[in-house]
Amino acid sequence: MPKRLIVIGGGFAGSKIAKKLQNSFHVTLIDRKNYFEFTPGILKSIVYPNKVDNIQILHKNYLRNSNVIVESVKKINDSEVILENNKKLEYDLLVIASGSRYNKPIKDMLAVSSVRKEEISKYHEKLKDSGSVLIVGGGIVGVEIAAEIVSRYRKKIVLVHSYSRLIRRNSREASRYARKFLERKGVKLMLGERFVSEKEGYFMTDRGNSLKSDMIILCTGITPNSEFVDSKFLDDKGFVSVDENLKVRDNWFCCGDTAAIDEEKTAQGAEKQADTVIYNILNHEKMRKYAPQKRPVVISLGKYSGILEYKGLVITGMIPRIMKSIIELKTMISKKL
Ligand SMILES: Cc1cc2nc3c(=O)[nH]c(=O)nc-3n(C[C@H](O)[C@H](O)[C@H](O)COP(=O)(O)OP(=O)(O)OC[C@H]3O[C@@H](n4cnc5c(N)ncnc54)[C@H](O)[C@@H]3O)c2cc1C
């Protein structure tokens, strides 16, 4: 009798693990949503909503030999997963791959893909009708969405960022390129300034500036989805603590955005960690360690430009832009195969 494996979360990490192990274990994937979404493609979809079909795939369409449950996990204990509807599921092995949340509509917990499409579409209409847009946060997400918008529409865009340089976790060269790109396209940058509150349509910053804008897009940090995990397994920021084999305890593994691993939270990282979890589940007598790494970063800047950064090398222009599309295509095809 194959062991019962429950995977919580059908993002980059969880979907890979469930798909890979579905013929060796009795796999159940539990996700709040009924679909996998290629998150890096969502910013483009806000500007080109028809694109959303290309970045989603229903779990049931690639997990043909697994049990898929669309529900939220409320609690886990030694032997059971308790769902929001109070149903209990027993397991032998558990993988926590519940990822992280982000501001709506960039990431959403909506259960059904058609509702998600409608939400993106409405958001797009709002964007189209807005004369001015305020973007809060100048990390990769803030920079990419600003670039997408200015590449398609003529709008007044202000980007407020609390640090003195954009994409500050990247090199200075990459930051400079992003800054020049946005300034050339007419984006007003307010660097070293923090958005603090909104009052009657005016957005206030900590330097006492007030901005009027038709729309605000919040592009600030991630929060781990770990509420269902007992706090003794969490670090002080709510990430799930793991050992070097990505184990939390005897029969629990954790990987992806929700795991306390000292590495940039990326889709590529989540997939690499998933590979380690798959290996360690299959080779539990001789597990391998996960080694956090600096991975290539690909940032797209609208339709025709981008930044690729890897080990100190920075390439800008069309090549990184094409690479980003290829990564998306490759990921979606690999899910379907
Ligand atoms: C706008 C944006 C752009 C990005 N661009 C890039 C990029 O270009 N390159 C890159 O490498 N990375 C990028 N990232 C980061 C990347 O998307 C994440 O690192 C990746 O999604 C993490 O994968 P994951 O499997 O850990 O979790 P997620 O993709 O977050 O998936 C977690 C899943 O768990 C489910 N879930 C959560 N809580 C529960 C619960 N209680 N019960 C049941 N199910 C639950 C969720 O519904 C979700 O399906 C980007 C992120 C954002 C927000």
The ligand as a Tripos MOL2 file, in Angstrom:
@<TRIPOS>MOLECULE
LIG
   53    58     1     0     0
SMALL
NO_CHARGES

@<TRIPOS>ATOM
      1 C1          4.4660   39.7520   -8.8960 C.3       1 LIG1
      2 C2          5.5290   38.7390   -8.6430 C.ar      1 LIG1
      3 C3          6.4980   38.5170   -9.5960 C.ar      1 LIG1
      4 C4          7.4700   37.5420   -9.4030 C.ar      1 LIG1
      5 N1          8.4110   37.3310  -10.3740 N.ar      1 LIG1
      6 C5          9.3060   36.3450  -10.2150 C.ar      1 LIG1
      7 C6         10.2470   36.0540  -11.2590 C.ar      1 LIG1
      8 O1         10.3070   36.7270  -12.2780 O.2       1 LIG1
      9 N2         11.1160   35.0130  -11.0750 N.ar      1 LIG1
     10 C7         11.0870   34.2590   -9.9550 C.ar      1 LIG1
     11 O2         11.8780   33.2830   -9.8550 O.2       1 LIG1
     12 N3         10.2170   34.5100   -8.9260 N.ar      1 LIG1
     13 C8          9.3340   35.5290   -9.0430 C.ar      1 LIG1
     14 N4          8.4330   35.7880   -8.0330 N.ar      1 LIG1
     15 C9          8.4630   34.9800   -6.7990 C.3       1 LIG1
     16 C10         7.7130   33.6540   -6.9980 C.3       1 LIG1
     17 O3          6.4380   33.8770   -7.5670 O.3       1 LIG1
     18 C11         7.5720   32.9200   -5.6680 C.3       1 LIG1
     19 O4          8.8390   32.7840   -5.1040 O.3       1 LIG1
     20 C12         6.9120   31.5590   -5.8890 C.3       1 LIG1
     21 O5          5.5780   31.7300   -6.2990 O.3       1 LIG1
     22 C13         6.9580   30.7030   -4.6190 C.3       1 LIG1
     23 O6          6.4030   29.4570   -4.9070 O.3       1 LIG1
     24 P1          5.7380   28.5730   -3.7450 P.3       1 LIG1
     25 O7          5.3900   27.2680   -4.3860 O.co2     1 LIG1
     26 O8          6.5870   28.5760   -2.5530 O.co2     1 LIG1
     27 O9          4.4160   29.3400   -3.2970 O.3       1 LIG1
     28 P2          3.2000   30.0390   -4.0560 P.3       1 LIG1
     29 O10         3.4860   30.1930   -5.4990 O.co2     1 LIG1
     30 O11         2.9050   31.2040   -3.2170 O.co2     1 LIG1
     31 O12         2.0480   28.9520   -3.9110 O.3       1 LIG1
     32 C14         1.4900   28.6160   -2.6730 C.3       1 LIG1
     33 C15         0.1660   27.9160   -2.8700 C.3       1 LIG1
     34 O13        -0.3190   27.5300   -1.5760 O.3       1 LIG1
     35 C16        -1.7100   27.7930   -1.4770 C.3       1 LIG1
     36 N5         -2.0490   28.0120   -0.0680 N.ar      1 LIG1
     37 C17        -1.6140   28.9910    0.7550 C.ar      1 LIG1
     38 N6         -2.1140   28.8470    1.9930 N.ar      1 LIG1
     39 C18        -2.8970   27.7390    1.9560 C.ar      1 LIG1
     40 C19        -3.7130   27.0830    2.9160 C.ar      1 LIG1
     41 N7         -3.8090   27.4940    4.1970 N.pl3     1 LIG1
     42 N8         -4.4090   25.9980    2.5290 N.ar      1 LIG1
     43 C20        -4.3270   25.5270    1.2570 C.ar      1 LIG1
     44 N9         -3.5590   26.1280    0.2990 N.ar      1 LIG1
     45 C21        -2.8580   27.2090    0.6540 C.ar      1 LIG1
     46 C22        -1.9110   29.0190   -2.3520 C.3       1 LIG1
     47 O14        -3.2590   29.0700   -2.8310 O.3       1 LIG1
     48 C23        -0.9050   28.7860   -3.4950 C.3       1 LIG1
     49 O15        -1.4790   28.1010   -4.5730 O.3       1 LIG1
     50 C24         7.4670   36.7830   -8.2020 C.ar      1 LIG1
     51 C25         6.5010   37.0230   -7.2200 C.ar      1 LIG1
     52 C26         5.5320   37.9980   -7.4230 C.ar      1 LIG1
     53 C27         4.4800   38.2470   -6.3570 C.3       1 LIG1
@<TRIPOS>BOND
     1     1     2 1
     2     2     3 ar
     3     2    52 ar
     4     3     4 ar
     5     4     5 ar
     6     4    50 ar
     7     5     6 ar
     8     6     7 ar
     9     6    13 1
    10     7     8 2
    11     7     9 ar
    12     9    10 ar
    13    10    11 2
    14    10    12 ar
    15    12    13 ar
    16    13    14 ar
    17    14    15 1
    18    14    50 ar
    19    15    16 1
    20    16    17 1
    21    16    18 1
    22    18    19 1
    23    18    20 1
    24    20    21 1
    25    20    22 1
    26    22    23 1
    27    23    24 1
    28    24    25 2
    29    24    26 1
    30    24    27 1
    31    27    28 1
    32    28    29 2
    33    28    30 1
    34    28    31 1
    35    31    32 1
    36    32    33 1
    37    33    34 1
    38    33    48 1
    39    34    35 1
    40    35    36 1
    41    35    46 1
    42    36    37 ar
    43    36    45 ar
    44    37    38 ar
    45    38    39 ar
    46    39    40 ar
    47    39    45 ar
    48    40    41 1
    49    40    42 ar
    50    42    43 ar
    51    43    44 ar
    52    44    45 ar
    53    46    47 1
    54    46    48 1
    55    48    49 1
    56    50    51 ar
    57    51    52 ar
    58    52    53 1
@<TRIPOS>SUBSTRUCTURE
     1 LIG1         1 GROUP 0 **** ****
